[in-house]
Amino acid sequence: MSEKLMVGGQAVIEGVMMRGPKKVATAVREPSGKITVDVKPVNSLADKYPIFKKPFFRGILSLGESLVMGLKSLTYSAQMAGEEEADKLTNKDIAITMAFSLLAAVVLFIVIPTAAVNFVPTDDHVIMNLWEGFVRMAVFFIYIYAISRVKDIQRVFQYHGAEHKTIHAYEAGVELVPENVQKFSRLHPRCGTSFLLIVMVVSIFVFAFLGWPSLWERILSRVLLLPVVAGISYEFIRFAGRSKNKIVHMFSLPGMWLQYLTTREPDNSMIEVAVKSLKAAIELEEVKETETKAEAKPSVANELKVNATI
C-alpha cells in the first residue's frame, strides 16, 4: 500500500472539494444526476517560497489559500448545481465577496466581543481578556447553531460528513466504495470546525499579552495578530490529526463534539461525489510518487547482481 498523502477538503453546494499536495478537485452533482469534476493545480506560494513549508508559516499560508480555494470551489459548485446568480460572477465579484466576508468575520468575532467587555465591571486586564474570549466563543457557538438550522445548509453539512468519512476511509486504506466509507465517523480531527474552535482558545492566550488598550487599538492588534494565532492553531490541529496520545485526544474532543452541529450523516450518492473528488485530487499523485520511489530504490535482484559481480 502506498504512503498516504495529506488531504483536506470542504463541503460545497451539492458537492465536495478535496485538496491534495498538488491538485485541488471539486466534484458536484448536477441537477441531471451527473457528477462533474473540476481539477486545478494548487499553485501554492510554498512552492516558490520554501519558508511557507516551515512550521507556523505554513499555517498562515494554509489559511489564506484555503479561503481563496474554498470560495472559488463554492462558486463553481453553485454554477454546476444550477444557481443562476453564480453564472454571472466575475473574479471581481469573488474578490468583493471575500472582502465582505472577512469584514463580517472581523465585526462578528473581533469587534463585538472586545467592545462588549467594556460593560464588564472590572479593571483586571487578565479577567477582561478572558471575558472577551468567552464572548467570542459564545458568538461562535450561536452562529454555528443558527446556520445549522437552515434547511439548505443542512444538505451542505451532509456533504461535509461525506468529506470526512471519505478521508477517514482513504487514510485507513480501504476500498473507496460507499459501503466501506459509510462505516467511518463523520467527525475528523483536522476539520475546519475544530480549527476555528482552537483559534478561539489560542487567541485568549495570545491577546492576554497585549494588556487592555483602547477599543480601536484592541481591534487593530487582534486583526494584525490573526496570522500568528492561525499559525499556532494550525500546528496543533496538524499534530492532533496524527497523534495517538490520549492527552492530545482529550484536548481535541471539544472541536470534535462541535462537528455534530456542522456535519450530518450523508447518503450513498453524496459519498460517491466525495470519492470522485478525492480520487481526482490524489490518485495520479500517488501513482507518480510510487513510481518515483521505485525508480530511486534498486530492486533486491539488482543489489544481489551487483554484489555478486564485486
Beta strands, then each sheet from edge to edge (+ up, - down):
strand 1: 8-12
strand 2: 15-19
strand 3: 23-29
strand 4: 35-41
sheet 1: 1+ 2- 3+ 4-
end
